[in-house]
């Protein structure tokens, strides 16, 4: 089913905090026992480990923006959505990726993230 406005607002808030670049702010959205699977990489488990992984990515760019579209949710807290991410690189260029994500949300925190994206545009020269 189409996601509720409350769920969309939750996701928009989470990404706004991530875009602000402050781990303490976006970390509040992550459950202690969160599991993050990014593309075909091994899962990263635990809030601190996930925040460390995101900090590594965010420290290599100037900023990132997320534009959500097509957000669906199930009654069990599973949320599926598409997002376009716009990365502002240190050299002034912008690079974009499009991703699909599956989140599991419980008690107003993300307990699981599965993000399916091709990150090649961030490493290519064009």
N, C-alpha and C positions, 0 to 999 in steps of 0.2 A: 504494500500500500504506500501511497505518497506519505512522506514524513510529516509529522506535526510541526507547527511553527516553533514549538518549544525545542524540538530536536534540532531543527535548522539553526535556531538562535544559539543553542549549545555549541554546535560545530563552528559557527561564525565566531563566537566568543573564544573558543579554543584557538582557532587559527589567528585571530587578532592578537592574542597574547603571545603566540609563537612569533608572529611577525614583529612584535615589539622587541623580541630578542632577549627577554628576561626569563631565564629558566624557572625562577621561583614562581612567576605568574602562570606560565603554561604547565608547569609541573603539578599545580593544584588540580588539573583536570585528569591526571594520570593516577590510577590505582597503584598501591604499593606493589601488587603482584602482576602488573601489566605485562603482556607479551606483545612484542612488535616483530612482525615478519615483513621485511622490506624486499619486494621483488623475490628473487630466488635465493636470498641469503638465509642463513640460519636465524632462528628466532633470537631476539634479545629479550631477556627476562628481567623484570624489576624496574621500578621507577628510576632509580639512580642510573642504571645502565642505559635505559632508553634516553634519559635526558643527556647523558654523556654523548651518545650517538648523535642526537639532534644538535647538540652544541658543536660537535665537530663539523657537521654540515653547515650550520648557520655561521660559524666563524670564518668559513671560506668564501662567503658572499657578503655583499653590502646589505641586502634585504631580500625578502621573498614575500610575494603576495599570493593568496589562494582565492580562486573564483570557483565557488561550488555550483554544481548543476545536478539535476536529476537525483534528488535525494529520496530514498525509500527507507522504510523501517518496518520491522516485524514486531509483534507484541512482546517478544522475549528480549528486547534491547539491541537486536542486531540492526545496524544501520549500514546501508550500501549507498555509495554516492560516487559521482565523478567530480574531478577538480582539475582546473588548469592552474598550474603554478608558474609564476613569472619570477625568475631569478634575476636580480640586479647584481651584476658582477663588478668586482673591484675596478676593472678597466672601463666601466661606464656602459658596457653592452648589456643587453637583456637576452635571456634565454628562457624558453618555455618548455614545459612538459605537460602532458595530459595523463592523468592517473585514474584508476578505479580503486576504491578503498572499501573495506568491510571493517566496521568497528563494532565492538560489543560494549555497550554502556550499561553499567549497573550502579545504583546509588549515586548518580550524578558524577561518575568517574568512568574513564575509559579503561576497560580491563583487557581488551585485546584490539590490536590494530593489524590489519593485513593491507599492505599498500602495494599495488601492482603498477609499476611505472618503468619506462625505459629512461634511464638517466643519461644516455649517450649525448643528448644535446648540451649538457653541462660540461662535458669533456671535449666536445668537438670544437674545432677552430672557427666554424662558421656560425 
